[in-house]
Amino acid sequence: MSLFKFITLHSTLLSLLFSFATANELPEGWYVAIADQGRVEKQDIFSYENGVVHVYPTQEHNSKQLYAGLVTENGYSRYRLTLEYKWGEKKFIPRDDFVRDAGICFHLHGEVKMWPDSVECQIQEGDTGDLWIIGSQATSTVQNVIRNYSPKGTEVTRGGLKPRFARFHRAYCWEVPGWNKVVLEIDGDHAKFFVNDRLVNEAKDMKHFDEESKEWVPLTKGPILLQAEGAELFYRNIKIEELR
């Protein structure tokens, strides 16, 4: 049975923790969406055991597999998301010849699909911490020469509806072999990404397009999605701490 514990820290922090006592059970408050099918009740892409999420656990190496996401039922606005990830050995078609890839999408808005309108912290071999803007808009600060993230860089705004995807490269790749820690600090329309305790990227003034007003408006809240994108990997120590 999935267990959720709510812990108040210094009366300003609400910590949401989950662990898994049995395999193949979804934790309360999460569901799986597959490719463009949306929400599904039966799936074999995510398994759960002893607190570890295993992505593509039983699928054969180099077989053709669908992309999917593990999605929170609720939306979040001000919080700290912490998790650790580790790559497995297997790769799957259509990404069997590419570097291993996954990611954390947050502030989802609109239809839940691959890839949903959102903002993403990329998890990818050699690129963990890249910032992807998907059907949204955001500002970051980039170094004037190499154009990677720099806290003291020049402000640049990217994103939109066409094309849907825009990218800000992380400051440096701090990924190491084995387990890596990723922390997202989200304060409404402002997000910071940390990889192994190093600040690697930042999104400011996040926005989404409002169809009624036909204007870009602040993007301050939404569900979280952990990606399965054609590579075996493991997630553990996943914690959402809501900031009051």
matplotlib code that plots the C-alpha trace (Angstrom):
import matplotlib.pyplot as plt

x = [0.0, 1.3, 2.0, 1.9, 3.3, 2.6, 5.3, 5.3, 8.7, 9.1, 5.4, 6.3, 6.9, 4.5, 6.4, 4.8, 6.7, 5.8, 7.2, 6.1, 5.6, 4.6, 5.5, 3.1, 1.0, 0.6, 1.1, -2.0, -2.2, -0.3, -1.4, 0.2, -0.4, 1.0, 2.1, -1.0, -3.4, -3.7, -4.5, -4.5, -5.5, -3.3, 0.4, 3.7, 6.1, 6.5, 7.0, 7.4, 9.1, 11.0, 10.7, 12.2, 10.4, 11.7, 11.0, 10.7, 11.4, 10.6, 10.8, 13.4, 16.4, 16.0, 12.3, 9.9, 8.3, 5.9, 6.8, 4.9, 4.7, 4.0, 1.7, 0.5, -3.3, -2.9, -1.3, 1.4, 2.6, 5.2, 7.3, 10.6, 10.8, 13.7, 14.5, 17.4, 17.8, 20.1, 20.3, 19.7, 21.3, 18.4, 17.5, 14.4, 13.2, 12.8, 15.6, 17.9, 20.6, 20.4, 21.7, 19.4, 16.7, 13.9, 12.8, 10.7, 7.8, 6.0, 3.2, 1.4, -1.5, -3.9, -4.1, -1.8, 0.2, 3.8, 5.0, 2.5, 2.4, 4.7, 8.2, 10.8, 14.0, 15.7, 17.3, 19.6, 23.0, 25.3, 22.5, 20.8, 19.5, 18.7, 15.5, 12.8, 9.9, 7.0, 3.9, 4.8, 7.1, 9.9, 12.9, 16.4, 19.9, 22.5, 26.3, 27.0, 29.7, 28.8, 25.1, 24.7, 22.9, 24.7, 23.1, 24.9, 24.1, 21.8, 18.1, 16.6, 12.9, 12.1, 9.1, 5.7, 3.1, 4.8, 7.3, 6.2, 9.7, 12.4, 15.6, 18.0, 21.2, 22.3, 25.4, 27.5, 26.8, 27.3, 25.9, 28.0, 27.9, 25.3, 22.7, 22.3, 20.2, 17.9, 16.1, 13.6, 12.7, 9.5, 7.9, 4.9, 6.3, 10.0, 12.0, 15.6, 17.2, 19.9, 21.9, 24.0, 23.6, 24.8, 22.6, 22.4, 19.4, 16.6, 13.3, 11.7, 8.4, 6.9, 3.8, 1.1, -1.2, -4.8, -7.2, -10.0, -7.9, -5.5, -2.7, 0.3, -0.5, 1.6, 2.1, 2.2, 0.7, 0.2, 0.8, 4.2, 5.2, 8.1, 9.0, 9.7, 11.3, 12.8, 15.5, 15.6, 16.1, 15.3, 13.8, 14.0, 13.7, 11.0, 9.8, 7.4, 7.7, 5.0, 6.1, 3.5]
y = [0.0, 3.5, 5.7, 9.5, 11.4, 15.0, 16.7, 20.4, 21.9, 25.1, 25.8, 27.2, 24.0, 21.2, 18.1, 15.5, 12.2, 8.9, 5.4, 2.1, -1.1, -3.2, -3.2, -2.1, 0.2, 3.9, 6.2, 8.1, 11.4, 10.3, 8.8, 7.6, 9.3, 7.5, 9.3, 11.0, 8.6, 10.6, 9.1, 5.2, 2.8, -0.1, 0.3, -1.4, 1.5, 2.5, 0.1, 0.9, -1.0, -0.1, 3.6, 3.4, 4.2, 2.0, 3.2, 0.6, -2.2, -5.3, -4.1, -5.7, -3.6, -2.0, -2.8, -0.1, 1.6, 4.5, 7.7, 8.3, 10.5, 10.0, 13.0, 14.5, 14.8, 18.2, 21.4, 23.2, 26.8, 27.5, 24.4, 22.6, 19.4, 17.1, 13.7, 11.5, 9.7, 7.1, 5.7, 2.1, 0.1, -0.3, 2.0, 1.8, 2.6, 5.4, 6.8, 3.7, 5.6, 8.8, 9.8, 8.8, 11.3, 12.1, 15.2, 17.0, 19.0, 21.4, 24.0, 21.8, 23.6, 22.4, 18.8, 16.3, 14.7, 14.2, 16.9, 19.0, 22.8, 23.4, 24.3, 21.5, 20.7, 18.4, 15.1, 13.9, 12.5, 15.6, 18.1, 17.7, 21.1, 22.5, 24.6, 23.8, 26.1, 24.1, 26.0, 28.7, 31.7, 32.5, 34.7, 33.6, 35.2, 34.0, 34.5, 36.8, 34.6, 30.9, 31.7, 29.3, 30.2, 32.8, 34.5, 37.7, 37.3, 39.2, 38.7, 36.8, 35.9, 32.8, 30.6, 30.9, 28.9, 28.5, 26.9, 25.2, 24.5, 26.8, 26.0, 27.6, 25.7, 25.0, 26.7, 23.5, 19.8, 18.5, 15.0, 12.2, 8.4, 6.7, 8.7, 12.4, 14.8, 17.4, 20.2, 22.5, 25.6, 27.0, 30.3, 31.0, 32.3, 31.9, 28.7, 27.7, 24.3, 22.7, 19.6, 18.0, 21.2, 23.5, 26.2, 25.4, 27.3, 29.7, 30.7, 34.1, 35.6, 32.3, 32.9, 31.0, 32.2, 32.9, 32.1, 34.3, 37.5, 36.6, 37.7, 36.1, 35.9, 34.7, 30.9, 30.3, 26.8, 23.4, 19.6, 17.9, 15.2, 12.8, 11.7, 8.2, 9.0, 5.9, 5.1, 2.9, 4.9, 5.0, 7.8, 7.8, 10.0, 12.1, 14.8, 17.8, 20.5, 23.1, 26.5, 28.5]
z = [0.0, -0.8, 2.2, 2.2, 5.2, 5.7, 7.8, 8.9, 9.1, 11.1, 10.4, 6.9, 5.0, 4.1, 3.1, 0.9, 1.0, -0.6, -0.3, -1.9, -0.1, -3.0, -6.7, -9.5, -7.3, -8.1, -5.1, -4.0, -5.8, -9.0, -12.3, -15.5, -18.9, -22.0, -25.2, -26.7, -25.1, -21.9, -18.6, -18.4, -15.7, -16.8, -17.6, -17.3, -17.9, -14.2, -11.4, -7.7, -5.0, -1.8, -2.5, -6.0, -9.3, -12.1, -15.6, -18.3, -15.8, -17.8, -21.4, -23.7, -24.7, -28.2, -28.3, -29.4, -26.5, -25.9, -24.0, -20.8, -17.7, -14.0, -13.1, -9.9, -9.5, -7.9, -9.1, -7.1, -7.0, -4.3, -3.5, -3.5, -5.5, -4.7, -6.3, -7.2, -10.5, -12.0, -15.5, -16.3, -19.1, -21.6, -24.4, -26.6, -30.1, -31.2, -29.0, -29.1, -30.9, -28.8, -25.4, -22.5, -21.9, -19.4, -17.5, -15.0, -16.4, -14.1, -14.2, -16.7, -18.3, -21.0, -22.2, -20.5, -23.3, -24.5, -24.3, -22.3, -22.3, -19.3, -18.3, -18.1, -16.2, -18.6, -17.3, -20.1, -20.4, -20.6, -20.4, -17.1, -16.0, -19.4, -19.3, -21.9, -22.5, -24.0, -25.3, -22.7, -22.3, -19.8, -19.3, -18.2, -18.0, -20.4, -20.7, -23.6, -25.3, -24.8, -24.3, -21.3, -18.1, -15.9, -12.9, -14.0, -17.7, -20.0, -19.7, -22.7, -23.2, -25.2, -26.0, -27.6, -29.4, -32.8, -32.4, -29.1, -27.9, -26.8, -24.8, -22.3, -21.8, -18.2, -16.8, -16.5, -16.5, -12.9, -13.6, -12.2, -12.8, -10.5, -8.5, -9.1, -7.0, -8.7, -6.8, -8.3, -6.2, -7.6, -6.4, -8.6, -12.0, -10.9, -10.9, -10.0, -11.0, -8.9, -9.9, -7.1, -5.1, -7.9, -9.4, -13.1, -14.5, -13.8, -15.3, -14.5, -15.5, -16.7, -18.8, -20.7, -23.4, -22.3, -25.1, -23.8, -23.4, -26.2, -23.9, -22.2, -18.5, -15.5, -15.2, -11.5, -10.8, -12.3, -11.9, -12.1, -14.6, -14.4, -17.9, -19.4, -22.7, -24.2, -21.6, -18.5, -15.3, -11.6, -9.5, -5.7, -2.7, -4.4, -2.1, -2.7, 0.0, -0.3, 0.9, 2.8]

ax = plt.figure().add_subplot(projection="3d")
ax.plot(x, y, z, "-o")
ax.set_aspect("equal")
plt.show()
